[in-house]
Amino acid sequence: MAKPFSKVRSAAIDGRAHNPFYKKVQLKKLHDKLVDSATEIQKAIADDTGHRPAEVKAEYWLAMRCVTETYKSIDPEQHLKDEYAIARSKDARDAREPVGIVVIEPTLHTFTFSLLCALGPALAAGNCIIVQVEQTMLKTPRLVLEIIECALDNDIVYVTSKPVTSADIGHRHVRVLQNGSSSEEPPLDNHLVSRSEGRVVAVVERDADLQAAADALVRARFGLRGKSPYAPDVVLVNEWVKKDFLSAVVQCSIQFMTEAGNDAAAPRGKSGKMFLDEVTKEGLSRIVSSGEYGMVVDIEDR
């Protein structure tokens, strides 16, 4: 058994994180550290990604909301009632046992939110945490991981940049793979795998709220500089509402296509112009709307 994980393994075996009061204390400490470092975290995100200020604040807010809601979900009184249900001759039908150890491989995209939305619930469920993150020159992962290591007891959390195998852990565990699965060690059925390389398809039916659909899809596609792995790659629209939907999309996308948001945003450049020339060939498609930083294209022949 590898020494680096001995403390986490021991804590998982003796159920260190099972106590609801202990979990609430740990999450409170994490929340306070994140609040104290709010300015530094948002600056690091902005420097690493070049996202708009509103998008940076949104990521930080969503991460903080996740920690807060996870904290509120822990009810010590209910936990005690469930634990001693048998003493009252009642079945504890909702009783759940933690897995033991959760190995999180966070994605670098929206790193702060991606990591905390997995770490918070894993800790609230009574598990110990191993964070496996690749070495990078980005500021955000280094800062956020330092905050987590400082806030949480080192018996229940461990951060490593080296691949973690089942033999190294030596205890029952589950993996949260936000970068897809590894070919060397295929994930088990109970592992959580995010296949971000897959195509994302959105469907707009004829009974949809077209304005709301257009607003949501445009923000998903153009937001975060268009680099989100979960942004829609293809939008399939019912032909009965196609015209009205395209009109709504144009209205919603004008701001994104004409404003860079900050100095880090890049215009389409030569590759964008080449694509623009290609799609305008006869029979391929037509350009519905175009700006310096993007365009809306109606594909008629793929």
TILONU-383562 format. One line per 10 residues: number of its first residue (from 1); their letters; for each residue x, y, z of N, C-alpha, C. Coordinates in steps of 0.05 Angstrom, whole numbers, padded with zeros to 5 digits, always signed. Atoms other than C-alpha are relative to their C-alpha. Example, Ala and Ser with C-alpha at 12.3 -4.5 7.8 and 13.67 -1.06 7.14 Angstrom:
1) AS) +00018,-00024,+00000,+00246,-00090,+00156,+00018,+00024,+00000  -00016,-00024,-00001,+00273,-00021,+00143,-00015,+00022,+00014;
//
This chain:
1) MAKPFSKVRS) +00017,-00024,+00000,+00000,+00000,+00000,+00018,+00025,+00000  -00016,-00024,+00003,+00027,+00068,-00019,-00003,+00017,+00025  +00000,-00017,-00024,+00047,+00112,+00040,-00016,+00026,-00003  +00014,-00025,+00003,+00019,+00177,+00011,-00030,+00000,+00007  +00028,+00002,-00006,-00052,+00152,+00020,-00007,-00014,+00026  +00004,+00015,-00025,-00043,+00119,+00088,-00019,+00014,+00019  +00018,-00015,-00017,-00077,+00175,+00126,-00029,+00000,-00010  +00027,+00000,+00011,-00136,+00179,+00079,-00013,-00028,+00003  +00010,+00028,-00002,-00143,+00103,+00079,-00008,-00006,+00029  +00007,+00005,-00028,-00141,+00100,+00155,-00025,+00015,+00008;
11) AAIDGRAHNP) +00024,-00016,-00007,-00193,+00156,+00161,-00025,-00013,-00012  +00023,+00013,+00013,-00238,+00119,+00112,-00008,-00026,+00015  +00005,+00025,-00015,-00231,+00054,+00151,-00014,+00005,+00027  +00012,-00005,-00027,-00248,+00084,+00219,-00024,+00019,-00002  +00025,-00016,+00003,-00305,+00126,+00190,+00003,+00029,+00011  -00005,-00027,-00011,-00274,+00193,+00208,-00020,+00021,-00010  +00018,-00020,+00011,-00320,+00231,+00161,-00030,-00007,+00002  +00028,+00009,-00002,-00384,+00195,+00181,-00016,+00019,+00018  +00014,-00017,-00019,-00400,+00243,+00238,-00011,+00025,-00013  +00012,-00024,+00013,-00449,+00297,+00215,+00010,+00026,+00010;
21) FYKKVQLKKL) -00011,-00025,-00011,-00422,+00350,+00262,+00028,+00005,-00011  -00027,-00003,+00011,-00351,+00337,+00237,-00002,+00010,-00029  +00003,-00007,+00028,-00374,+00343,+00165,-00008,+00030,-00003  +00008,-00028,+00001,-00409,+00409,+00178,+00023,+00019,+00007  -00023,-00017,-00007,-00347,+00437,+00212,+00020,+00002,-00023  -00018,+00000,+00022,-00304,+00417,+00153,-00010,+00017,-00023  +00012,-00016,+00022,-00351,+00448,+00102,-00001,+00029,+00007  +00000,-00029,-00009,-00357,+00512,+00143,+00028,+00011,-00002  -00028,-00010,+00003,-00281,+00518,+00145,+00007,+00004,-00029  -00005,-00003,+00029,-00278,+00507,+00070,-00014,+00025,-00011;
31) HDKLVDSATE) +00015,-00023,+00009,-00332,+00559,+00058,+00013,+00026,+00009  -00013,-00025,-00010,-00297,+00611,+00102,+00026,+00006,-00015  -00026,-00004,+00014,-00230,+00600,+00067,-00006,+00010,-00029  +00007,-00009,+00027,-00263,+00608,-00001,-00010,+00029,-00001  +00010,-00028,-00002,-00298,+00672,+00021,+00023,+00019,+00004  -00023,-00017,-00006,-00233,+00701,+00048,+00018,+00004,-00025  -00017,-00001,+00024,-00199,+00686,-00019,-00016,+00006,-00025  +00018,-00005,+00023,-00256,+00709,-00064,+00014,+00016,-00022  -00012,-00018,+00019,-00217,+00765,-00097,+00023,-00015,-00015  -00023,+00015,+00012,-00155,+00721,-00109,-00010,-00022,-00020;
41) IQKAIADDTG) +00010,+00021,+00017,-00196,+00664,-00138,-00011,+00011,-00026  +00012,-00012,+00024,-00235,+00708,-00186,+00021,+00012,-00018  -00021,-00011,+00016,-00172,+00743,-00209,+00016,-00022,-00014  -00014,+00022,+00012,-00138,+00676,-00221,-00016,-00012,-00023  +00018,+00011,+00022,-00198,+00651,-00262,+00001,+00018,-00024  +00000,-00020,+00022,-00198,+00715,-00303,+00026,-00001,-00015  -00026,+00001,+00012,-00123,+00711,-00316,+00004,-00026,-00017  -00004,+00026,+00013,-00126,+00637,-00336,-00018,-00003,-00025  +00020,+00006,+00021,-00188,+00639,-00380,-00007,+00024,-00018  +00008,-00023,+00016,-00200,+00710,-00404,-00030,+00003,-00002;
51) HRPAEVKAEY) +00029,-00002,+00000,-00274,+00702,-00388,-00010,+00028,+00008  +00012,-00026,-00008,-00320,+00762,-00379,-00002,+00001,+00030  +00003,-00003,-00029,-00324,+00790,-00308,-00025,-00014,+00011  +00025,+00012,-00009,-00396,+00767,-00303,+00002,-00031,+00000  -00003,+00029,+00002,-00377,+00696,-00324,+00019,-00010,+00023  -00018,+00007,-00022,-00320,+00694,-00273,-00015,+00000,+00027  +00016,-00002,-00025,-00367,+00717,-00217,-00020,-00022,+00001  +00020,+00021,+00000,-00419,+00666,-00239,+00013,-00027,+00008  -00013,+00026,-00007,-00369,+00608,-00234,+00006,+00000,+00030  -00006,-00001,-00029,-00347,+00630,-00165,-00025,-00002,+00017;
61) WLAMRCVTET) +00025,+00001,-00015,-00419,+00641,-00142,-00012,-00028,+00000  +00011,+00027,+00002,-00441,+00572,-00167,+00016,-00019,+00018  -00017,+00017,-00018,-00382,+00539,-00131,-00007,+00005,+00029  +00006,-00006,-00028,-00399,+00575,-00066,-00028,-00010,+00006  +00027,+00010,-00005,-00473,+00557,-00073,+00000,-00030,+00004  -00002,+00029,-00003,-00454,+00484,-00081,+00009,-00007,+00028  -00010,+00005,-00027,-00414,+00486,-00016,-00021,+00006,+00021  +00021,-00008,-00019,-00470,+00523,+00020,-00023,-00020,+00001  +00022,+00019,+00001,-00525,+00476,-00003,+00008,-00027,+00011  -00010,+00025,-00011,-00483,+00416,+00014,+00001,+00001,+00031;
71) YKSIDPEQHL) +00000,-00004,-00029,-00473,+00443,+00085,-00028,-00001,+00011  +00028,-00001,-00010,-00548,+00456,+00093,-00013,-00028,-00002  +00012,+00026,+00004,-00564,+00385,+00069,+00006,-00019,+00023  -00008,+00018,-00022,-00530,+00354,+00130,-00018,+00007,+00025  +00018,-00004,-00023,-00581,+00346,+00187,+00008,-00019,+00022  -00010,+00017,-00021,-00548,+00319,+00250,-00023,-00014,+00016  +00023,+00012,-00015,-00615,+00307,+00286,-00012,-00023,-00016  +00011,+00021,+00016,-00642,+00266,+00229,+00020,-00023,-00002  -00021,+00020,+00001,-00576,+00229,+00225,-00001,-00018,+00025  +00002,+00016,-00025,-00582,+00208,+00298,-00026,-00017,+00001;
81) KDEYAIARSK) +00025,+00015,+00001,-00655,+00187,+00288,+00004,-00025,-00017  -00005,+00023,+00018,-00634,+00143,+00230,+00018,-00021,+00012  -00019,+00018,-00012,-00576,+00114,+00268,-00012,-00018,+00022  +00013,+00015,-00022,-00619,+00093,+00327,-00028,-00008,-00006  +00027,+00008,+00008,-00681,+00075,+00288,-00007,-00028,+00010  +00005,+00027,-00010,-00673,+00002,+00308,-00007,-00001,+00029  +00006,-00001,-00029,-00677,+00022,+00381,-00030,+00006,+00004  +00028,-00007,-00002,-00747,+00047,+00367,-00017,-00020,-00016  +00014,+00022,+00016,-00765,-00017,+00328,-00009,+00010,-00027  +00007,-00010,+00026,-00764,+00020,+00262,+00023,-00007,-00020;
91) DARDAREPVG) -00019,+00006,+00020,-00730,+00003,+00197,+00013,+00027,-00010  -00013,-00023,+00011,-00678,+00052,+00171,+00002,-00003,-00030  +00002,+00006,+00029,-00700,+00046,+00099,+00017,+00020,-00017  -00015,-00020,+00015,-00664,+00110,+00078,+00030,+00000,+00007  -00028,+00001,-00009,-00598,+00091,+00111,+00019,-00006,-00023  -00020,+00004,+00020,-00537,+00096,+00066,+00027,+00000,+00013  -00027,+00000,-00010,-00465,+00079,+00078,+00019,+00013,-00020  -00019,-00012,+00019,-00408,+00120,+00047,+00016,-00022,-00014  -00018,+00018,+00015,-00365,+00087,-00005,+00026,-00004,+00015  -00026,+00001,-00014,-00302,+00104,+00034,+00018,+00021,-00010;
101) IVVIEPTLHT) -00018,-00019,+00012,-00257,+00142,-00013,-00010,+00008,-00028  +00008,-00010,+00026,-00276,+00185,-00073,+00025,+00013,-00013  -00023,-00010,+00016,-00221,+00198,-00125,-00012,+00019,-00021  +00011,-00020,+00019,-00236,+00262,-00164,+00022,+00009,-00019  -00018,-00011,+00021,-00202,+00279,-00230,-00014,+00023,-00013  +00015,-00023,+00009,-00227,+00350,-00242,+00009,+00009,-00028  -00007,-00012,+00025,-00229,+00382,-00310,+00011,+00028,+00004  -00011,-00027,-00002,-00190,+00446,-00321,-00020,+00021,-00009  +00021,-00019,+00008,-00251,+00478,-00353,-00017,+00006,+00024  +00015,-00009,-00024,-00286,+00519,-00298,+00009,-00017,+00024;
111) FTFSLLCALG) -00012,+00017,-00020,-00239,+00485,-00249,-00012,+00003,+00027  +00010,-00004,-00027,-00265,+00517,-00186,-00027,-00013,+00004  +00026,+00011,-00002,-00337,+00498,-00197,+00000,-00031,-00004  -00001,+00028,+00006,-00321,+00430,-00227,+00010,-00017,+00023  -00011,+00015,-00022,-00279,+00408,-00168,-00019,+00001,+00024  +00016,-00003,-00024,-00323,+00436,-00112,-00028,-00014,-00002  +00026,+00013,+00003,-00388,+00408,-00141,+00002,-00030,+00003  -00004,+00028,-00005,-00357,+00339,-00135,+00010,-00005,+00029  -00012,+00004,-00026,-00317,+00348,-00071,-00020,+00004,+00023  +00020,-00006,-00021,-00374,+00379,-00029,-00019,-00024,+00006;
121) PALAAGNCII) +00019,+00023,-00004,-00426,+00323,-00039,+00015,-00025,+00009  -00015,+00024,-00008,-00372,+00269,-00032,+00007,+00001,+00030  -00006,-00003,-00028,-00351,+00297,+00036,-00026,-00001,+00017  +00026,+00000,-00015,-00424,+00308,+00058,-00011,-00029,+00002  +00009,+00028,-00001,-00437,+00234,+00043,+00017,-00017,+00019  -00016,+00014,-00019,-00382,+00215,+00092,+00025,-00013,-00011  -00023,+00012,+00013,-00325,+00199,+00045,+00025,+00017,+00004  -00025,-00014,+00002,-00252,+00217,+00045,+00007,+00005,-00029  -00004,-00010,+00027,-00224,+00252,-00016,+00029,-00002,-00009  -00026,-00002,+00013,-00165,+00242,-00063,-00005,+00016,-00026;
131) VQVEQTMLKT) +00003,-00016,+00024,-00158,+00296,-00116,+00025,-00005,-00018  -00022,+00005,+00019,-00116,+00275,-00176,-00002,+00020,-00022  +00001,-00021,+00019,-00100,+00335,-00219,+00028,+00002,-00014  -00025,-00001,+00015,-00048,+00341,-00274,+00014,+00027,+00006  -00015,-00024,-00004,+00008,+00391,-00266,-00005,+00020,-00023  +00006,-00021,+00020,-00006,+00457,-00301,+00012,+00027,+00010  -00011,-00026,-00006,+00020,+00528,-00304,-00023,+00019,+00007  +00022,-00017,-00006,-00050,+00555,-00292,-00001,+00008,+00030  +00000,-00009,-00027,-00061,+00596,-00229,-00023,-00012,+00017  +00024,+00008,-00015,-00131,+00573,-00210,+00003,-00027,+00014;
141) PRLVLEIIEC) -00003,+00025,-00014,-00117,+00499,-00196,+00018,+00001,+00025  -00019,-00002,-00023,-00057,+00515,-00152,-00012,+00014,+00023  +00011,-00016,-00022,-00094,+00568,-00112,-00023,-00015,+00014  +00023,+00014,-00012,-00159,+00528,-00102,+00009,-00024,+00016  -00009,+00024,-00014,-00122,+00465,-00083,+00014,+00007,+00026  -00013,-00009,-00025,-00080,+00503,-00032,-00021,+00007,+00021  +00021,-00008,-00018,-00144,+00531,-00002,-00013,-00025,+00012  +00013,+00024,-00010,-00176,+00462,+00003,+00018,-00015,+00020  -00018,+00014,-00018,-00114,+00431,+00035,+00003,+00015,+00026  -00002,-00016,-00024,-00110,+00489,+00084,-00025,-00002,+00017;
151) ALDNDIVYVT) +00026,+00000,-00015,-00184,+00486,+00103,-00007,-00027,+00011  +00009,+00027,-00008,-00196,+00411,+00108,+00022,-00015,+00015  -00019,+00016,-00014,-00162,+00362,+00155,+00016,-00018,-00020  -00016,+00016,+00019,-00104,+00326,+00119,-00005,-00030,+00003  +00007,+00028,-00002,-00132,+00260,+00144,-00022,-00008,-00019  +00022,+00007,+00017,-00192,+00264,+00098,+00003,+00010,-00029  -00004,-00009,+00027,-00164,+00298,+00036,+00029,-00001,-00007  -00027,+00002,+00009,-00102,+00287,-00005,+00000,+00008,-00030  -00003,-00010,+00027,-00079,+00322,-00069,+00025,-00012,-00013  -00022,+00012,+00013,-00034,+00287,-00119,+00000,+00007,-00030;
161) SKPVTSADIG) -00002,-00004,+00029,-00009,+00299,-00190,+00007,-00026,-00015  -00007,+00026,+00012,+00009,+00226,-00202,-00025,-00017,-00003  +00023,+00018,+00004,-00039,+00173,-00229,-00005,-00017,+00025  +00007,+00016,-00024,-00076,+00137,-00173,-00013,-00026,-00009  +00011,+00026,+00007,-00088,+00063,-00182,-00015,-00012,+00024  +00015,+00013,-00021,-00134,+00017,-00143,+00018,-00012,+00021  -00019,+00013,-00018,-00074,-00018,-00113,+00012,+00021,+00020  -00010,-00021,-00017,-00048,+00049,-00086,-00020,+00007,+00022  +00020,-00008,-00019,-00114,+00064,-00052,-00004,-00022,+00021  +00002,+00022,-00019,-00123,-00004,-00021,-00026,+00000,+00017;
171) HRHVRVLQNG) +00025,-00002,-00015,-00195,+00010,+00000,-00023,+00004,-00020  +00023,-00004,+00018,-00265,+00012,-00029,-00002,+00029,-00008  +00000,-00027,+00009,-00271,+00073,-00072,-00017,+00003,-00025  +00014,-00006,+00025,-00307,+00107,-00130,+00015,+00023,-00012  -00014,-00021,+00014,-00278,+00152,-00183,-00019,+00019,-00014  +00015,-00020,+00014,-00306,+00217,-00210,+00018,+00010,-00022  -00018,-00006,+00023,-00274,+00224,-00279,-00012,+00022,-00017  +00012,-00022,+00015,-00290,+00292,-00307,+00014,+00004,-00027  -00014,-00002,+00025,-00240,+00284,-00364,-00003,-00025,-00017  +00003,+00025,+00014,-00266,+00218,-00389,+00015,-00022,+00013;
181) SSSEEPPLDN) -00012,+00023,-00012,-00242,+00148,-00373,+00028,-00005,-00011  -00027,+00007,+00009,-00171,+00122,-00377,+00000,-00027,-00014  +00000,+00025,+00015,-00156,+00067,-00427,+00016,-00021,+00016  -00016,+00019,-00015,-00106,+00035,-00379,-00017,-00013,+00022  +00016,+00011,-00022,-00157,+00025,-00323,-00029,+00007,-00005  +00028,-00006,+00007,-00229,+00021,-00350,-00016,+00005,+00025  +00016,-00006,-00023,-00280,+00052,-00302,-00020,-00022,+00006  +00020,+00020,-00008,-00326,+00006,-00262,-00028,+00013,-00004  +00027,-00009,+00005,-00401,+00011,-00268,-00008,+00023,+00019  +00008,-00021,-00019,-00407,+00054,-00206,+00018,+00025,+00000;
191) HLVSRSEGRV) -00016,-00024,+00004,-00354,+00104,-00229,-00016,+00020,-00016  +00014,-00022,+00014,-00379,+00171,-00253,+00019,+00012,-00020  -00018,-00009,+00022,-00350,+00189,-00321,-00014,+00021,-00016  +00010,-00021,+00017,-00361,+00254,-00357,+00014,-00001,-00027  -00013,+00003,+00026,-00348,+00243,-00431,-00003,+00027,-00015  +00001,-00027,+00011,-00335,+00315,-00450,+00007,+00002,-00029  -00007,-00001,+00028,-00308,+00296,-00518,-00023,-00007,-00018  +00023,+00008,+00016,-00376,+00272,-00541,-00015,+00025,-00011  +00016,-00022,+00011,-00422,+00314,-00584,-00024,+00007,+00017  +00023,-00010,-00015,-00475,+00356,-00550,-00021,+00009,-00019;
201) VAVVERDADL) +00022,-00006,+00018,-00542,+00359,-00586,-00023,+00012,+00015  +00023,-00013,-00012,-00598,+00407,-00569,-00024,-00003,-00019  +00024,+00004,+00017,-00669,+00395,-00594,-00021,+00021,+00008  +00020,-00020,-00005,-00720,+00451,-00601,-00026,-00009,-00014  +00025,+00010,+00011,-00791,+00424,-00611,-00019,+00023,-00006  +00018,-00021,+00009,-00850,+00462,-00639,-00016,+00013,+00023  +00014,-00011,-00023,-00882,+00472,-00570,+00019,+00014,+00020  -00019,-00012,-00018,-00819,+00502,-00540,-00004,+00030,+00003  -00001,-00029,-00004,-00812,+00572,-00511,+00024,+00009,-00016  -00022,-00006,+00018,-00770,+00597,-00569,+00019,+00021,+00010;
211) QAAADALVRA) -00018,-00022,-00011,-00744,+00660,-00535,+00018,-00011,+00022  -00016,+00012,-00022,-00722,+00621,-00474,+00021,-00020,-00011  -00018,+00019,+00012,-00692,+00566,-00517,+00024,+00014,-00014  -00021,-00014,+00014,-00654,+00615,-00560,+00020,+00013,+00020  -00017,-00013,-00020,-00628,+00653,-00500,+00019,-00020,+00014  -00016,+00020,-00013,-00604,+00590,-00465,+00022,-00012,-00018  -00019,+00012,+00019,-00571,+00560,-00527,+00022,+00019,-00009  -00020,-00020,+00007,-00536,+00624,-00547,+00020,+00005,+00022  -00018,-00003,-00023,-00508,+00634,-00478,+00018,-00024,+00003  -00016,+00024,-00003,-00485,+00562,-00476,+00021,-00002,-00022;
221) RFGLRGKSPY) -00018,+00003,+00023,-00452,+00566,-00545,+00021,+00022,+00000  -00019,-00023,+00001,-00420,+00636,-00541,+00012,+00007,+00026  -00012,-00006,-00026,-00408,+00640,-00467,+00026,-00015,+00005  -00027,+00011,-00007,-00340,+00624,-00435,+00018,-00002,-00025  -00016,-00002,+00024,-00308,+00644,-00501,-00005,-00023,-00020  +00007,+00021,+00018,-00343,+00587,-00536,+00015,-00026,+00004  -00018,+00023,-00004,-00296,+00535,-00505,-00012,-00021,+00019  +00012,+00020,-00018,-00344,+00498,-00459,-00004,-00027,-00014  +00003,+00026,+00012,-00342,+00423,-00473,-00029,-00009,-00001  +00028,+00007,-00001,-00417,+00421,-00459,-00017,+00019,-00016;
231) APDVVLVNEW) +00016,-00019,+00017,-00437,+00477,-00507,-00012,-00017,-00023  +00012,+00015,+00022,-00485,+00452,-00561,+00016,+00001,-00026  -00014,+00002,+00026,-00449,+00427,-00623,-00020,+00001,-00023  +00021,+00001,+00020,-00514,+00416,-00662,-00026,+00007,+00012  +00027,-00006,-00009,-00583,+00446,-00654,-00020,-00010,-00020  +00021,+00011,+00018,-00641,+00407,-00685,-00026,+00014,+00007  +00024,-00017,-00004,-00702,+00451,-00695,-00023,-00011,-00016  +00024,+00007,+00015,-00773,+00431,-00714,-00005,+00020,-00022  +00002,-00018,+00022,-00784,+00459,-00783,-00024,+00020,+00002  +00022,-00018,-00003,-00850,+00491,-00762,+00007,+00025,+00015;
241) VKKDFLSAVV) -00007,-00024,-00016,-00815,+00539,-00714,+00028,+00009,-00007  -00028,-00007,+00007,-00747,+00544,-00750,+00003,+00030,-00005  -00002,-00028,+00007,-00759,+00614,-00777,-00001,+00018,+00025  +00003,-00016,-00024,-00782,+00643,-00711,+00023,-00005,+00019  -00023,+00006,-00018,-00726,+00607,-00673,+00025,+00014,-00010  -00024,-00014,+00010,-00672,+00635,-00719,-00002,+00030,+00006  +00004,-00029,-00006,-00701,+00705,-00709,+00007,+00005,+00029  -00006,-00003,-00028,-00697,+00696,-00634,+00030,-00004,+00006  -00028,+00005,-00004,-00626,+00669,-00639,+00017,+00024,-00009  -00014,-00024,+00009,-00603,+00729,-00679,-00001,+00023,+00020;
251) QCSIQFMTEA) +00003,-00021,-00020,-00631,+00777,-00627,+00017,-00005,+00024  -00015,+00007,-00024,-00597,+00740,-00570,+00030,+00000,-00005  -00029,+00003,+00005,-00530,+00732,-00605,+00015,+00025,-00008  -00013,-00025,+00010,-00517,+00803,-00628,+00021,+00010,+00019  -00020,-00010,-00019,-00482,+00823,-00564,+00025,-00017,+00000  -00023,+00018,-00001,-00437,+00761,-00564,+00017,+00003,-00025  -00015,+00000,+00025,-00418,+00768,-00637,+00013,+00027,-00006  -00011,-00027,+00006,-00401,+00842,-00635,+00018,+00011,+00022  -00016,-00010,-00022,-00368,+00850,-00567,+00018,-00022,+00010  -00019,+00020,-00009,-00305,+00814,-00546,-00002,-00005,+00030;
261) GNDAAAPRGK) +00003,+00003,-00029,-00318,+00825,-00472,+00025,+00008,+00014  -00026,-00009,-00012,-00243,+00836,-00456,+00022,-00004,-00021  -00022,+00000,+00019,-00175,+00841,-00488,+00009,-00028,-00008  -00010,+00027,+00006,-00163,+00766,-00485,-00017,-00014,-00021  +00017,+00013,+00020,-00221,+00749,-00531,+00012,+00005,-00028  -00012,-00002,+00026,-00197,+00735,-00601,-00021,+00000,-00022  +00019,+00000,+00022,-00233,+00750,-00667,+00003,-00026,-00015  +00001,+00025,+00015,-00247,+00695,-00717,+00027,-00006,-00014  -00026,+00004,+00013,-00181,+00705,-00754,-00003,-00014,-00027  +00000,+00012,+00027,-00161,+00669,-00818,-00017,-00025,-00001;
271) SGKMFLDEVT) +00016,+00025,+00000,-00192,+00602,-00798,-00029,+00006,-00001  +00029,-00007,+00001,-00259,+00636,-00786,-00008,+00010,-00027  +00006,-00010,+00026,-00256,+00671,-00852,-00001,-00022,-00021  +00000,+00023,+00018,-00239,+00607,-00888,-00025,-00016,+00003  +00025,+00014,-00004,-00298,+00573,-00856,-00024,+00016,-00011  +00021,-00017,+00010,-00342,+00632,-00874,-00002,-00003,-00031  +00000,+00003,+00029,-00321,+00626,-00947,-00010,-00028,-00009  +00008,+00028,+00007,-00332,+00550,-00946,-00030,-00004,+00002  +00028,+00005,-00005,-00402,+00551,-00918,-00018,+00016,-00019  +00016,-00016,+00018,-00425,+00603,-00968,-00002,-00011,-00028;
281) KEGLSRIVSS) +00002,+00012,+00026,-00414,+00557,-01026,-00028,-00009,-00006  +00028,+00006,+00008,-00477,+00541,-01065,-00008,-00028,+00010  +00012,+00025,-00009,-00520,+00487,-01033,+00009,-00009,+00028  -00009,+00009,-00026,-00482,+00482,-00967,-00017,+00012,+00023  +00014,-00013,-00022,-00514,+00533,-00921,-00002,+00030,-00006  +00003,-00029,+00002,-00532,+00605,-00911,+00006,+00013,+00027  -00007,-00015,-00024,-00506,+00656,-00861,-00024,+00017,+00008  +00023,-00015,-00010,-00564,+00683,-00819,+00009,+00026,+00012  -00011,-00024,-00013,-00522,+00732,-00779,+00030,-00004,+00005  -00029,+00002,-00003,-00448,+00747,-00773,+00011,+00025,+00014;
291) GEYGMVVDIE) -00013,-00022,-00014,-00404,+00789,-00727,+00030,-00006,+00001  -00029,+00003,-00002,-00330,+00797,-00712,+00008,-00024,+00016  -00008,+00022,-00018,-00331,+00743,-00658,-00018,-00024,-00002  +00016,+00024,+00004,-00380,+00692,-00686,-00021,+00004,-00021  +00021,-00002,+00020,-00437,+00677,-00733,-00021,-00022,+00005  +00022,+00019,-00001,-00504,+00641,-00738,-00004,-00010,-00028  +00001,+00012,+00027,-00505,+00592,-00796,-00023,-00020,-00001  +00021,+00019,+00005,-00565,+00554,-00823,+00010,-00021,-00019  -00012,+00022,+00016,-00537,+00487,-00848,-00023,-00013,-00016  +00020,+00012,+00018,-00578,+00463,-00908,+00008,-00026,-00012;
301) DR) -00010,+00025,+00011,-00534,+00408,-00933,+00027,-00007,+00014  -00024,+00007,-00015,-00483,+00374,-00887,+00020,-00016,-00018;
//
